[in-house]
Amino acid sequence: MGRSIIALDDLTVNNLGVFEKINEVSLPTTYPQSWYTASLSSSDVIVQLAFYSELPVGAIRARSFNNNQIRSSFAEAVNSTVLQKTPNCVYIESFAVLEKYRNLGIGSKLLSWVIEETKNRYIHEIVVHVQVTNEKAINWYLKKGFEKQDLVKDYYKEQGLESPDAYILTLSV
């Protein structure tokens, strides 16, 4: 059996810039440099890069937290230190696959990896916010078994997005 054309690998100091660039060109949101730096040092943060034929094409970052602490805005969620108290959920903070490499199974492989990491931490729920206008992403998550929950008004307000509202989607694992 041959080697898979899709491979996952850990984030390192040497590929941190690749992670930043994938997010920058794929997502409508931006993250501060401190968020990227914390990706290397926090034990609650789980990050993986996806490679297609050895080219970096996707990335996911999630962290364990207590879902009673879901914040009402993107900025509060990214900067909160309260999220580290008694984790009972894994929150997907960023999930990106370069547009030309979508629909090749890369996102599915990254999500499967997060599901396994969630189980390894004895946590049984994954949560993600998705911008209300991102119907492709919402439908993709629903096909993967996520359930649409609450609408969070102005979640992405500080990001300056035209449609700042987001849905919370959850998956029981």
C-alpha positions, -999 to +999 in steps of 0.1 A: +000+000+000+014+034-010+019+064+011-011+088+013-008+120-007-023+139+023-001+141+054-005+159+087+024+173+108+030+193+140+035+230+141+071+240+148+090+273+149+102+266+114+067+263+099+049+289+120+050+314+091+033+288+068+005+285+094+000+323+094+000+325+056-026+297+052-049+315+076-042+349+061-052+339+026-081+315+035-099+331+063-118+364+066-105+369+102-071+379+115-052+368+145-026+387+165+010+376+165+007+365+201-020+340+191+004+324+167+032+323+192+009+307+218+002+280+193+037+267+200+038+268+238+003+261+253-005+226+263-042+233+258-037+243+221-037+216+195-024+225+160-018+205+129-007+214+094-019+195+063+003+188+034-008+177-001+020+160-020+043+176+005+030+212-001+015+229+030-022+235+021-042+235+053-041+240+091-063+236+121-060+251+156-082+242+185-080+242+222-097+227+252-118+249+273-150+250+294-180+256+271-197+275+299-173+303+290-182+308+253-176+344+247-199+368+229-172+381+205-143+368+185-118+391+202-129+379+237-126+342+227-091+346+212-078+366+242-096+348+271-075+330+298-106+318+315-110+292+288-084+270+305-105+262+336-119+226+337-120+218+300-151+199+288-150+209+252-126+214+223-131+247+204-119+250+168-104+285+167-092+284+131-096+258+103-084+266+068-076+248+036-063+267+006-091+271-020-074+252-048-070+222-024-106+220-011-128+189-018-098+166-018-103+152+018-078+175+035-104+192+057-118+158+066-084+145+076-078+175+098-112+172+114-107+135+121-074+144+137-091+169+160-118+143+169-091+118+179-073+145+199-106+154+216-112+117+226-076+114+238-083+142+262-115+125+275-136+153+261-168+146+243-178+178+225-163+200+197-175+235+192-169+260+163-182+294+153-190+299+116-200+331+100-237+330+090-229+338+054-205+310+050-230+284+038-204+261+023-187+257+057-220+254+076-232+226+052-198+209+054-199+208+092-235+196+091-225+167+068-198+158+093-224+154+120-223+189+137-255+204+149-264+240+144-269+258+178-273+294+187-268+325+166-243+348+181-250+384+171-219+405+162-195+377+170-171+390+143-178+427+149-143+437+158-130+419+126-150+444+105-168+417+085-199+428+066-219+400+082-205+398+118-230+372+131-220+336+136-236+302+143-223+279+170-220+244+157-213+214+180-203+178+175-206+151+202-177+126+201 
